[in-house]
């Protein structure tokens, strides 16, 4: 076997598929789009393309969902986090221009966050960030295909959060 054939075989993955599995079973060879960041059906996008897509996804978005408290049964009522716009202010740092509801008023509130990437998926990271009037928080939130999920914690409590990313585009 030549070295080129070995390389070609090494770049293929073997995957069992429903249509390729008769009674005895068969293996099909399919080219894999796997990179150190993960696998996908599509080709990989450049980091700048991913950043642009992230900015488009989050500008004018509202995160609508629920959260839980560790050690308690059930979940919160509906929670809404409105994001008017988002802009990159450093290599990994972004500024979310949000609106937080305080009583019957919505107050503009800028939140600087670090965005890490899990392949093509943005992850909001917030570590021990003081939020005036609320406390200090840490969070990791994954955003993918108009859904979000993650963990959060404050001084003596924490939990999970999850929901949909909703766009009110007219």
Secondary structure, 3 states (H helix, E strand, C coil): CCHHHHHHHHCEEEECCHHHCCCCCCCEEEECCEECCEECCCCCCCHHHHHHHHHHHHCCEEEEEEECCCCCCCCCCCEEEEEEEEEECCCCEEEEEEEEEECCEEEEEEEEEEEEEECCEEEEEEEEEEECCCEEEEEEEEEECCEEEEEEECCCCEEEEEEEEEECCC
